[in-house]
Amino acid sequence: MTKPAASKRHLPTSPFKAPATPAPKHFAVGDQVTHDIYGLGRVIGIEEGIAALVDFGSAQMRILSPYAKMTKL
C-alpha cells in the first residue's frame, strides 16, 4: 500500500506567496443548498463549526464541515 501524499508546507523564507486558505462557508437554518452527491436540499439544523443537518426530501443527512461538496443557492 502507498500512503497519500502529504500537503506541502510553506516556508517563511520562501520568495513565493503562501497559498490562500478558503474562507469557511456559513449556512443558516432555512437556506436552500445543493450537494454534489445528494442534490437539492434545505438546511434544517446547524451545529456551529461542526456540521449542518440537511433535508434532501428522501433523506436527512448530517454534512460535516468544511462543506466541500455543498453550496448555497
ZAMARDREN-44813 format. One record per residue (C-alpha): residue number from 1; residue in three letters; x, z, y. Coordinates in Angstrom, 3 decimals, always signed. Layout:
<sites>
{nr NUM rest ala x X z Z y Y}
...
</sites>
This chain:
<sites>
{nr 1 rest met x +0.000 z +0.000 y +0.000}
{nr 2 rest thr x +1.086 z -0.576 y +3.542}
{nr 3 rest lys x +0.467 z +1.683 y +6.497}
{nr 4 rest pro x -1.359 z +0.329 y +9.562}
{nr 5 rest ala x +0.895 z -0.498 y +12.480}
{nr 6 rest ala x +1.347 z +2.335 y +14.952}
{nr 7 rest ser x +0.420 z +1.692 y +18.553}
{nr 8 rest lys x +3.402 z +1.143 y +20.808}
{nr 9 rest arg x +4.051 z +3.806 y +23.385}
{nr 10 rest his x +5.019 z +3.076 y +26.961}
{nr 11 rest leu x +8.400 z +4.388 y +28.060}
{nr 12 rest pro x +8.584 z +5.845 y +31.591}
{nr 13 rest thr x +11.763 z +3.855 y +32.276}
{nr 14 rest ser x +10.155 z +0.533 y +31.311}
{nr 15 rest pro x +10.037 z -2.136 y +34.041}
{nr 16 rest phe x +6.630 z -3.258 y +32.724}
{nr 17 rest lys x +3.288 z -1.736 y +33.712}
{nr 18 rest ala x +1.644 z +0.692 y +31.336}
{nr 19 rest pro x -1.449 z -0.722 y +29.609}
{nr 20 rest ala x -4.647 z +0.284 y +31.361}
{nr 21 rest thr x -6.894 z +2.633 y +29.427}
{nr 22 rest pro x -10.543 z +1.558 y +29.491}
{nr 23 rest ala x -12.977 z +3.906 y +31.197}
{nr 24 rest pro x -15.259 z +5.730 y +28.756}
{nr 25 rest lys x -18.796 z +4.382 y +28.566}
{nr 26 rest his x -21.619 z +6.649 y +29.685}
{nr 27 rest phe x -25.106 z +6.393 y +28.254}
{nr 28 rest ala x -28.271 z +8.283 y +29.212}
{nr 29 rest val x -31.449 z +9.009 y +27.275}
{nr 30 rest gly x -33.760 z +6.005 y +27.590}
{nr 31 rest asp x -31.016 z +3.396 y +28.050}
{nr 32 rest gln x -31.565 z +0.172 y +26.138}
{nr 33 rest val x -28.434 z -0.815 y +24.213}
{nr 34 rest thr x -27.182 z -3.418 y +21.795}
{nr 35 rest his x -24.844 z -2.753 y +18.880}
{nr 36 rest asp x -22.707 z -5.363 y +17.102}
{nr 37 rest ile x -23.992 z -4.288 y +13.665}
{nr 38 rest tyr x -27.417 z -2.652 y +14.206}
{nr 39 rest gly x -28.783 z -4.844 y +17.037}
{nr 40 rest leu x -31.122 z -3.711 y +19.830}
{nr 41 rest gly x -31.952 z -0.047 y +20.261}
{nr 42 rest arg x -32.804 z +2.752 y +22.679}
{nr 43 rest val x -30.794 z +5.938 y +23.265}
{nr 44 rest ile x -32.893 z +8.964 y +22.274}
{nr 45 rest gly x -30.238 z +11.677 y +22.431}
{nr 46 rest ile x -26.752 z +12.397 y +23.769}
{nr 47 rest glu x -24.030 z +14.726 y +22.544}
{nr 48 rest glu x -21.828 z +14.649 y +25.656}
{nr 49 rest gly x -18.465 z +13.042 y +24.888}
{nr 50 rest ile x -19.089 z +13.057 y +21.127}
{nr 51 rest ala x -21.937 z +10.771 y +20.078}
{nr 52 rest ala x -25.212 z +9.090 y +21.007}
{nr 53 rest leu x -28.346 z +9.094 y +18.860}
{nr 54 rest val x -29.888 z +5.629 y +18.986}
{nr 55 rest asp x -33.241 z +4.416 y +17.620}
{nr 56 rest phe x -32.869 z +0.860 y +16.311}
{nr 57 rest gly x -36.500 z +0.586 y +15.167}
{nr 58 rest ser x -35.843 z +0.569 y +11.436}
{nr 59 rest ala x -33.318 z +3.429 y +11.556}
{nr 60 rest gln x -31.917 z +6.109 y +13.825}
{nr 61 rest met x -28.120 z +6.108 y +13.936}
{nr 62 rest arg x -25.585 z +8.513 y +15.416}
{nr 63 rest ile x -22.977 z +6.329 y +17.157}
{nr 64 rest leu x -19.675 z +8.110 y +17.774}
{nr 65 rest ser x -17.677 z +7.903 y +20.997}
{nr 66 rest pro x -15.885 z +5.713 y +22.303}
{nr 67 rest tyr x -18.838 z +3.385 y +21.537}
{nr 68 rest ala x -16.587 z +0.367 y +20.901}
{nr 69 rest lys x -19.358 z -1.800 y +19.423}
{nr 70 rest met x -22.210 z -0.683 y +21.712}
{nr 71 rest thr x -23.042 z -1.998 y +25.175}
{nr 72 rest lys x -25.714 z -1.071 y +27.719}
{nr 73 rest leu x -28.280 z -3.728 y +28.640}
</sites>
